[in-house]
């Protein structure tokens, strides 16, 4: 990829600082970067810092006689293998979707005949506005690819989708677009995610607090590296990652059946928080309080053990990874689980730490027969990408 060239358009927004880290990753990979900095983008990063990291001139003015003499905007728009817009603001996306050409960045997007990848970044209300949704759909129909946005806290103090994807995620998307290394190409993976919901009656269920975020991030990360991923998901409020086949289930038995149907596979990553028990009988109608207010006993039976079943299956995946959500003696419990289940790795985390269960960050310990590898707390997307790379590396041997 040493001969590849990116034309990077840096829009205005607090996320513009991430563009500098993206440039560093690209240059480290031997990818040349030619930058366009919008007037709004220059309010957040300086032309000098961008030029120094890109090792190239920064272009910003449409009507610059010097720039036009050196490289006209038409040639600039076609000088790279890929045009990347990061951050892609609502304004930039609106201009591109409607064919406007009022500055160098929008004119370049209109004039280019190369693939375009956008990394949106804006306030959650702007991202959810019908006009933005309409523009995104139009751009996708025109062939523009997207990475992100992520969900999380924003500089404005609000929370939700709209955060620009992290630089490494954008870098991975660029590599995919340019035909970069996909070490898991040709591999099949099963990922379980989210909670299960075991019905008590038509109204009530036994479930847990799992959000599915870590499992969904792992499915996305494996797909980024080229794997054909089947995501078996309990009930969560998350969109399916791009390029991933999602199978929706509710109960543990449904989840096991879906996993078995997805075999054979090279990789199984069991992230889902599966209910260990289910009611022996399910009420046909809503269970009412008994006279005197005494609770009606609920007889429980054990659910199938999905991780153990996949670890011992006749068509066992080459690598089986389980998760252990613990509140105490995390590593000791993970080691015991590794021995009991027969899997290859256990990814253990302490869910008593605030912001882990249902949150956006995680600190994990990878427990294997060789020992324990401890990872510092990081965004779940970063944990997922690191785990996916580790999986790819292990399958080389």
Long-range contacts (C-beta under 8 A, 24 or more apart in sequence): 1-29, 1-30, 1-31, 1-175, 1-178, 1-180, 2-30, 2-31, 4-30, 4-31, 4-32, 4-81, 4-82, 4-178, 5-31, 5-32, 5-33, 5-34, 5-79, 5-80, 5-81, 6-31, 6-32, 6-33, 6-34, 6-80, 6-81, 6-82, 6-83, 6-84, 6-174, 7-34, 7-36, 7-76, 7-77, 7-79, 7-80, 7-82, 7-83, 7-84, 7-108, 7-112, 7-114, 8-33, 8-34, 8-35, 8-36, 8-54, 8-84, 8-86, 9-35, 9-36, 9-38, 9-83, 9-84, 9-85, 9-86, 9-92, 9-105, 9-108, 9-109, 10-35, 10-36, 10-37, 10-38, 10-41, 10-45, 10-50, 10-86, 10-87, 11-38, 11-40, 11-41, 11-85, 11-86, 11-87, 11-88, 11-89, 11-91, 11-92, 11-105, 11-121, 12-38, 12-39, 12-40, 12-41, 12-42, 12-43, 12-44, 12-87, 12-89, 12-91, 13-40, 13-41, 13-44, 13-87, 13-89, 13-121, 13-122, 13-164, 14-44, 14-121, 14-155, 15-86, 15-87, 15-121, 15-163, 15-164, 16-41, 16-44, 16-45, 16-87, 17-44, 17-45, 18-86, 18-87, 18-164, 18-166, 18-167, 19-45, 19-50, 19-86, 19-87, 19-167, 20-45, 20-49, 20-50, 20-53, 21-167, 22-84, 22-86, 22-167, 22-170, 22-171, 23-50, 23-53, 23-54, 24-53, 24-167, 25-167, 25-168, 25-171, 26-171, 26-174, 27-53, 27-54, 27-55, 29-171, 29-175, 31-174, 31-178, 32-56, 34-59, 34-76, 34-79, 34-80, 35-59, 36-60, 36-76, 36-104, 36-105, 36-108, 38-92, 38-103, 38-104, 38-105, 39-103, 40-89, 40-91, 59-104, 60-104, 61-104, 62-103, 62-104, 62-107, 73-104, 73-107, 73-108, 73-111, 74-111, 76-108, 77-107, 77-108, 77-109, 77-111, 77-112, 77-113, 77-114, 78-111, 78-112, 78-113, 78-114, 80-114, 81-114, 81-115, 81-178, 82-114, 82-115, 82-116, 82-117, 82-174, 82-177, 82-178, 83-108, 83-109, 83-112, 83-114, 83-115, 83-116, 83-117, 84-116, 84-117, 84-118, 84-119, 84-170, 84-174, 85-109, 85-116, 85-117, 85-118, 85-119, 86-118, 86-119, 86-121, 86-164, 86-170, 87-119, 87-120, 87-121, 87-122, 87-164, 88-118, 88-119, 88-120, 88-121, 89-120, 89-121, 89-122, 90-120, 90-122, 90-126, 90-127, 90-129, 90-132, 90-135, 93-118, 93-120, 93-132, 93-135, 93-136, 93-139, 94-131, 94-132, 94-135, 96-135, 96-139, 96-144, 97-134, 97-135, 97-136, 97-138, 97-139, 97-142, 98-135, 98-138, 115-143, 115-145, 115-177, 116-143, 116-144, 116-145, 117-144, 117-145, 117-146, 117-147, 117-170, 117-173, 117-174, 117-177, 118-144, 118-145, 118-146, 118-147, 119-146, 119-147, 119-148, 119-149, 119-164, 119-165, 119-170, 119-173, 120-146, 120-148, 120-149, 120-162, 120-164, 121-148, 121-149, 121-162, 121-163, 121-164, 122-149, 122-162, 123-154, 123-156, 123-158, 123-162, 124-154, 124-158, 124-159, 124-160, 124-161, 124-162, 125-158, 126-162, 127-160, 127-161, 127-162, 128-160, 128-161, 145-173, 145-177, 147-173, 150-381, 151-360, 152-360, 166-379, 166-381, 166-382, 168-382, 168-385, 169-381, 169-385, 172-224, 172-385, 173-224, 176-224, 182-225, 182-226, 183-225, 183-226, 183-392, 183-393, 183-395, 183-396, 184-222, 184-225, 184-226, 184-227, 184-267, 184-388, 184-391, 184-392, 184-395, 185-225, 185-226, 185-227, 186-226, 187-226, 187-227, 187-228, 187-266, 187-267, 187-395, 188-227, 188-228, 188-229, 188-230, 188-262, 188-264, 188-265, 188-266, 188-267, 189-219, 189-222, 189-227, 189-228, 189-229, 189-230, 189-265, 189-266, 189-267, 189-268, 189-269, 190-229, 190-230, 190-232, 190-259, 190-262, 190-263, 190-265, 190-267, 190-268, 190-269, 190-310, 190-317, 191-215, 191-218, 191-219, 191-222, 191-229, 191-230, 191-231, 191-232, 191-268, 191-269, 191-271, 192-231, 192-232, 192-233, 192-234, 192-255, 192-259, 192-269, 192-270, 192-271, 192-272, 192-274, 192-306, 193-218, 193-219, 193-231, 193-232, 193-233, 193-234, 193-236, 193-271, 193-272, 194-233, 194-234, 194-235, 194-236, 194-238, 194-272, 194-273, 195-234, 195-235, 195-236, 195-272, 195-273, 195-275, 196-234, 196-249, 196-250, 196-251, 196-252, 196-255, 196-272, 196-273, 196-274, 196-275, 196-303, 197-234, 197-235, 197-250, 197-251, 197-275, 198-251, 198-252, 198-275, 198-277, 198-278, 198-279, 198-303, 199-250, 199-251, 199-279, 199-282, 200-279, 200-282, 200-283, 200-287, 200-298, 201-282, 201-283, 201-284, 201-285, 201-286, 201-287, 202-283, 202-284, 202-285, 202-286, 203-286, 204-286, 204-287, 206-275, 206-277, 206-278, 206-279, 207-235, 207-275, 208-273, 208-275, 209-273, 209-357, 209-358, 210-234, 210-236, 210-272, 210-273, 210-325, 210-357, 210-358, 211-236, 211-238, 211-357, 211-358, 211-359, 212-236, 212-238, 212-272, 213-238, 213-358, 213-359, 213-360, 213-380, 214-271, 214-323, 214-362, 214-380, 214-383, 214-384, 215-269, 215-271, 215-272, 216-240, 216-241, 217-380, 217-381, 217-383, 217-384, 217-385, 218-269, 218-271, 218-384, 218-387, 218-388, 219-244, 220-244, 220-381, 220-384, 221-381, 221-384, 221-385, 221-387, 221-388, 222-267, 222-269, 222-388, 222-391, 224-385, 224-388, 225-388, 225-389, 225-392, 227-266, 227-267, 230-258, 230-262, 230-265, 232-258, 232-259, 232-262, 232-272, 233-272, 234-272, 234-273, 251-275, 251-278, 251-303, 252-278, 252-303, 252-304, 252-306, 253-303, 253-304, 255-306, 256-304, 256-306, 256-309, 259-306, 259-309, 259-310, 260-309, 260-313, 263-313, 263-315, 263-317, 264-315, 264-317, 265-317, 266-317, 266-318, 266-319, 266-395, 267-317, 267-318, 267-319, 267-321, 267-391, 267-395, 268-310, 268-317, 268-319, 268-320, 268-321, 269-321, 269-323, 269-387, 269-391, 270-306, 270-307, 270-310, 270-320, 270-321, 270-322, 270-323, 270-343, 271-323, 271-347, 272-306, 273-325, 274-303, 274-306, 275-303, 276-302, 276-303, 277-301, 277-302, 277-303, 278-303, 305-341, 307-341, 307-343, 308-340, 308-341, 308-342, 308-343, 310-343, 311-341, 311-342, 311-343, 312-342, 318-395, 319-344, 319-345, 319-391, 319-394, 319-395, 320-344, 320-345, 321-345, 321-346, 321-347, 321-387, 321-391, 322-346, 322-347, 323-347, 323-348, 323-349, 324-348, 324-349, 324-367, 325-349, 325-351, 325-357, 326-350, 326-351, 327-351, 327-352, 328-352, 330-365, 331-365, 331-367, 331-372, 334-365, 334-367, 335-367, 338-367, 338-368, 338-369, 344-368, 344-369, 347-387, 366-390
